[in-house]
Amino acid sequence: MAGRAGTTKTVAGSTTNQLNGVTRESSELSQKLAALFNHDTSTWLLAQADFLVKLAGRKL
Protein backbone atom coordinates (compact mmCIF):
# COMPACT_ATOMS: atom_id res chain seq x y z
CA MET A 1 0.00 0.00 0.00
CA ALA A 2 2.87 2.39 0.72
CA GLY A 3 3.94 2.13 -2.94
CA ARG A 4 0.50 3.17 -4.13
CA ALA A 5 0.41 6.15 -1.80
CA GLY A 6 3.75 7.36 -3.16
CA THR A 7 2.59 6.88 -6.74
CA THR A 8 -0.65 8.71 -6.01
CA LYS A 9 1.26 11.64 -4.48
CA THR A 10 3.58 11.75 -7.48
CA VAL A 11 0.65 11.76 -9.92
CA ALA A 12 -1.16 14.41 -7.87
CA GLY A 13 1.96 16.58 -7.78
CA SER A 14 2.47 16.22 -11.52
CA THR A 15 -1.17 17.06 -12.17
CA THR A 16 -0.93 20.11 -9.92
CA ASN A 17 2.16 21.30 -11.80
CA GLN A 18 0.41 20.83 -15.13
CA LEU A 19 -2.66 22.69 -13.88
CA ASN A 20 -0.51 25.57 -12.65
CA GLY A 21 1.20 25.73 -16.04
CA VAL A 22 -2.09 25.74 -17.91
CA THR A 23 -3.47 28.43 -15.61
CA ARG A 24 -0.40 30.61 -16.20
CA GLU A 25 -0.61 30.11 -19.98
CA SER A 26 -4.32 30.92 -19.93
CA SER A 27 -3.64 34.16 -18.09
CA GLU A 28 -0.90 35.11 -20.56
CA LEU A 29 -3.16 34.35 -23.53
CA SER A 30 -5.98 36.39 -22.00
CA GLN A 31 -3.64 39.37 -21.69
CA LYS A 32 -2.45 38.95 -25.29
CA LEU A 33 -6.03 38.65 -26.51
CA ALA A 34 -7.03 41.83 -24.68
CA ALA A 35 -4.08 43.64 -26.27
CA LEU A 36 -5.07 42.29 -29.68
CA PHE A 37 -8.64 43.54 -29.34
CA ASN A 38 -7.43 46.99 -28.30
CA HIS A 39 -5.03 47.10 -31.23
CA ASP A 40 -7.65 45.72 -33.60
CA THR A 41 -10.09 48.53 -32.77
CA SER A 42 -7.57 51.24 -33.58
CA THR A 43 -6.51 49.42 -36.74
CA TRP A 44 -10.12 49.11 -37.82
CA LEU A 45 -10.72 52.83 -37.25
CA LEU A 46 -7.69 53.72 -39.36
CA ALA A 47 -8.81 51.40 -42.15
CA GLN A 48 -12.33 52.86 -42.02
CA ALA A 49 -10.98 56.42 -42.22
CA ASP A 50 -8.74 55.46 -45.15
CA PHE A 51 -11.70 53.90 -46.96
CA LEU A 52 -13.86 56.99 -46.44
CA VAL A 53 -11.13 59.32 -47.70
CA LYS A 54 -10.71 57.20 -50.84
CA LEU A 55 -14.46 57.06 -51.32
CA ALA A 56 -14.71 60.84 -51.02
CA GLY A 57 -11.88 61.19 -53.55
CA ARG A 58 -13.79 59.08 -56.06
CA LYS A 59 -16.95 61.14 -55.58
CA LEU A 60 -15.13 64.38 -56.40
OpenMM code with the backbone's topology and positions (N, CA, C; nanometers):
from openmm import Vec3, app, unit

residues = "MET ALA GLY ARG ALA GLY THR THR LYS THR VAL ALA GLY SER THR THR ASN GLN LEU ASN GLY VAL THR ARG GLU SER SER GLU LEU SER GLN LYS LEU ALA ALA LEU PHE ASN HIS ASP THR SER THR TRP LEU LEU ALA GLN ALA ASP PHE LEU VAL LYS LEU ALA GLY ARG LYS LEU".split()
positions = [
    Vec3(0.0807, -0.1193, 0.0000),
    Vec3(0.0000, 0.0000, 0.0000),
    Vec3(0.0853, 0.1262, 0.0000),
    Vec3(0.2013, 0.1211, 0.0646),
    Vec3(0.2869, 0.2391, 0.0716),
    Vec3(0.3317, 0.2811, -0.0684),
    Vec3(0.3541, 0.1829, -0.1571),
    Vec3(0.3939, 0.2129, -0.2942),
    Vec3(0.2859, 0.2887, -0.3693),
    Vec3(0.1618, 0.2501, -0.3472),
    Vec3(0.0503, 0.3171, -0.4129),
    Vec3(0.0353, 0.4607, -0.3636),
    Vec3(0.0540, 0.4807, -0.2365),
    Vec3(0.0413, 0.6152, -0.1799),
    Vec3(0.1468, 0.7072, -0.2407),
    Vec3(0.2673, 0.6558, -0.2547),
    Vec3(0.3746, 0.7355, -0.3156),
    Vec3(0.3456, 0.7668, -0.4603),
    Vec3(0.2943, 0.6683, -0.5331),
    Vec3(0.2591, 0.6881, -0.6737),
    Vec3(0.1458, 0.7892, -0.6869),
    Vec3(0.0478, 0.7785, -0.5984),
    Vec3(-0.0652, 0.8714, -0.6009),
    Vec3(-0.0184, 1.0137, -0.5745),
    Vec3(0.0734, 1.0308, -0.4777),
    Vec3(0.1255, 1.1643, -0.4484),
    Vec3(0.2047, 1.2191, -0.5664),
    Vec3(0.2804, 1.1317, -0.6323),
    Vec3(0.3583, 1.1745, -0.7484),
    Vec3(0.2665, 1.2192, -0.8612),
    Vec3(0.1613, 1.1424, -0.8868),
    Vec3(0.0653, 1.1763, -0.9920),
    Vec3(-0.0072, 1.3062, -0.9561),
    Vec3(-0.0464, 1.3201, -0.8312),
    Vec3(-0.1158, 1.4410, -0.7873),
    Vec3(-0.0247, 1.5625, -0.8015),
    Vec3(0.1016, 1.5476, -0.7648),
    Vec3(0.1963, 1.6579, -0.7782),
    Vec3(0.2172, 1.6963, -0.9231),
    Vec3(0.2293, 1.5969, -1.0089),
    Vec3(0.2469, 1.6219, -1.1517),
    Vec3(0.1240, 1.6909, -1.2101),
    Vec3(0.0071, 1.6460, -1.1703),
    Vec3(-0.1172, 1.7060, -1.2173),
    Vec3(-0.1285, 1.8503, -1.1701),
    Vec3(-0.0901, 1.8749, -1.0457),
    Vec3(-0.0935, 2.0111, -0.9924),
    Vec3(0.0012, 2.1012, -1.0705),
    Vec3(0.1201, 2.0520, -1.1018),
    Vec3(0.2163, 2.1304, -1.1803),
    Vec3(0.1619, 2.1611, -1.3189),
    Vec3(0.0991, 2.0617, -1.3804),
    Vec3(0.0406, 2.0829, -1.5127),
    Vec3(-0.0722, 2.1851, -1.5058),
    Vec3(-0.1550, 2.1754, -1.4041),
    Vec3(-0.2661, 2.2692, -1.3876),
    Vec3(-0.2142, 2.4109, -1.3671),
    Vec3(-0.1103, 2.4252, -1.2864),
    Vec3(-0.0506, 2.5573, -1.2650),
    Vec3(0.0043, 2.6144, -1.3957),
    Vec3(0.0674, 2.5292, -1.4749),
    Vec3(0.1202, 2.5726, -1.6039),
    Vec3(0.0098, 2.6163, -1.6984),
    Vec3(-0.0965, 2.5400, -1.7040),
    Vec3(-0.2094, 2.5742, -1.7914),
    Vec3(-0.2753, 2.7043, -1.7449),
    Vec3(-0.2881, 2.7204, -1.6150),
    Vec3(-0.3474, 2.8434, -1.5611),
    Vec3(-0.2621, 2.9641, -1.5976),
    Vec3(-0.1316, 2.9516, -1.5861),
    Vec3(-0.0403, 3.0608, -1.6204),
    Vec3(-0.0497, 3.0930, -1.7700),
    Vec3(-0.0507, 2.9898, -1.8535),
    Vec3(-0.0615, 3.0107, -1.9979),
    Vec3(-0.1946, 3.0754, -2.0340),
    Vec3(-0.3009, 3.0339, -1.9678),
    Vec3(-0.4322, 3.0915, -1.9926),
    Vec3(-0.4334, 3.2400, -1.9587),
    Vec3(-0.3714, 3.2755, -1.8496),
    Vec3(-0.3635, 3.4157, -1.8092),
    Vec3(-0.2843, 3.4969, -1.9119),
    Vec3(-0.1725, 3.4423, -1.9566),
    Vec3(-0.0905, 3.5109, -2.0563),
    Vec3(-0.1678, 3.5290, -2.1871),
    Vec3(-0.2393, 3.4247, -2.2291),
    Vec3(-0.3164, 3.4347, -2.3526),
    Vec3(-0.4309, 3.5346, -2.3395),
    Vec3(-0.4919, 3.5410, -2.2228),
    Vec3(-0.5982, 3.6394, -2.1997),
    Vec3(-0.5443, 3.7812, -2.2128),
    Vec3(-0.4263, 3.8048, -2.1588),
    Vec3(-0.3642, 3.9372, -2.1695),
    Vec3(-0.3306, 3.9700, -2.3150),
    Vec3(-0.2780, 3.8730, -2.3878),
    Vec3(-0.2452, 3.8951, -2.5287),
    Vec3(-0.3714, 3.9205, -2.6111),
    Vec3(-0.4771, 3.8473, -2.5799),
    Vec3(-0.6029, 3.8645, -2.6511),
    Vec3(-0.6613, 4.0029, -2.6255),
    Vec3(-0.6547, 4.0485, -2.5013),
    Vec3(-0.7034, 4.1827, -2.4680),
    Vec3(-0.6237, 4.2877, -2.5444),
    Vec3(-0.4925, 4.2704, -2.5523),
    Vec3(-0.4083, 4.3642, -2.6265),
    Vec3(-0.4424, 4.3605, -2.7753),
    Vec3(-0.4712, 4.2438, -2.8273),
    Vec3(-0.5068, 4.2293, -2.9681),
    Vec3(-0.6372, 4.3010, -2.9989),
    Vec3(-0.7367, 4.2866, -2.9125),
    Vec3(-0.8641, 4.3537, -2.9344),
    Vec3(-0.8473, 4.5045, -2.9284),
    Vec3(-0.7665, 4.5547, -2.8374),
    Vec3(-0.7430, 4.6989, -2.8296),
    Vec3(-0.6727, 4.7483, -2.9554),
    Vec3(-0.5754, 4.6733, -3.0023),
    Vec3(-0.5032, 4.7099, -3.1230),
    Vec3(-0.5947, 4.6983, -3.2442),
    Vec3(-0.6773, 4.5962, -3.2470),
    Vec3(-0.7648, 4.5724, -3.3601),
    Vec3(-0.8631, 4.6870, -3.3779),
    Vec3(-0.9132, 4.7434, -3.2695),
    Vec3(-1.0087, 4.8531, -3.2771),
    Vec3(-0.9440, 4.9746, -3.3416),
    Vec3(-0.8241, 5.0082, -3.2996),
    Vec3(-0.7566, 5.1242, -3.3580),
    Vec3(-0.7209, 5.0986, -3.5042),
    Vec3(-0.6818, 4.9770, -3.5355),
    Vec3(-0.6507, 4.9417, -3.6743),
    Vec3(-0.7758, 4.9510, -3.7605),
    Vec3(-0.8870, 4.9050, -3.7074),
    Vec3(-1.0124, 4.9109, -3.7821),
    Vec3(-1.0522, 5.0556, -3.8076),
    Vec3(-1.0371, 5.1423, -3.7087),
    Vec3(-1.0719, 5.2830, -3.7255),
    Vec3(-0.9856, 5.3488, -3.8330),
    Vec3(-0.8564, 5.3168, -3.8335),
    Vec3(-0.7686, 5.3722, -3.9362),
    Vec3(-0.8081, 5.3227, -4.0751),
    Vec3(-0.8397, 5.1960, -4.0856),
    Vec3(-0.8812, 5.1398, -4.2150),
    Vec3(-1.0125, 5.2026, -4.2613),
    Vec3(-1.1044, 5.2248, -4.1695),
    Vec3(-1.2333, 5.2863, -4.2021),
    Vec3(-1.2114, 5.4300, -4.2501),
    Vec3(-1.1266, 5.5046, -4.1822),
    Vec3(-1.0978, 5.6425, -4.2225),
    Vec3(-1.0330, 5.6447, -4.3608),
    Vec3(-0.9388, 5.5550, -4.3849),
    Vec3(-0.8736, 5.5462, -4.5152),
    Vec3(-0.9757, 5.5167, -4.6246),
    Vec3(-1.0655, 5.4250, -4.5996),
    Vec3(-1.1696, 5.3904, -4.6959),
    Vec3(-1.2580, 5.5106, -4.7276),
    Vec3(-1.2982, 5.5846, -4.6234),
    Vec3(-1.3862, 5.6994, -4.6440),
    Vec3(-1.3159, 5.8111, -4.7216),
    Vec3(-1.1879, 5.8312, -4.6942),
    Vec3(-1.1126, 5.9321, -4.7701),
    Vec3(-1.1041, 5.8917, -4.9157),
    Vec3(-1.0762, 5.7665, -4.9449),
    Vec3(-1.0706, 5.7199, -5.0844),
    Vec3(-1.2056, 5.7294, -5.1506),
    Vec3(-1.3113, 5.6969, -5.0776),
    Vec3(-1.4463, 5.7065, -5.1317),
    Vec3(-1.4795, 5.8506, -5.1639),
    Vec3(-1.4459, 5.9432, -5.0774),
    Vec3(-1.4705, 6.0844, -5.1023),
    Vec3(-1.3916, 6.1316, -5.2240),
    Vec3(-1.2693, 6.0832, -5.2397),
    Vec3(-1.1878, 6.1189, -5.3550),
    Vec3(-1.2492, 6.0721, -5.4850),
    Vec3(-1.3136, 5.9580, -5.4847),
    Vec3(-1.3794, 5.9078, -5.6061),
    Vec3(-1.5061, 5.9866, -5.6385),
    Vec3(-1.5718, 6.0394, -5.5362),
    Vec3(-1.6951, 6.1142, -5.5577),
    Vec3(-1.6664, 6.2535, -5.6160),
    Vec3(-1.5464, 6.3056, -5.5878),
    Vec3(-1.5131, 6.4382, -5.6405),
    Vec3(-1.4755, 6.4228, -5.7833),
] * unit.nanometer
topology = app.Topology()
chain = topology.addChain("A")
for resn in residues:
    res = topology.addResidue(resn, chain)
    for name in ("N", "CA", "C"):
        topology.addAtom(name, app.Element.getBySymbol(name[0]), res)
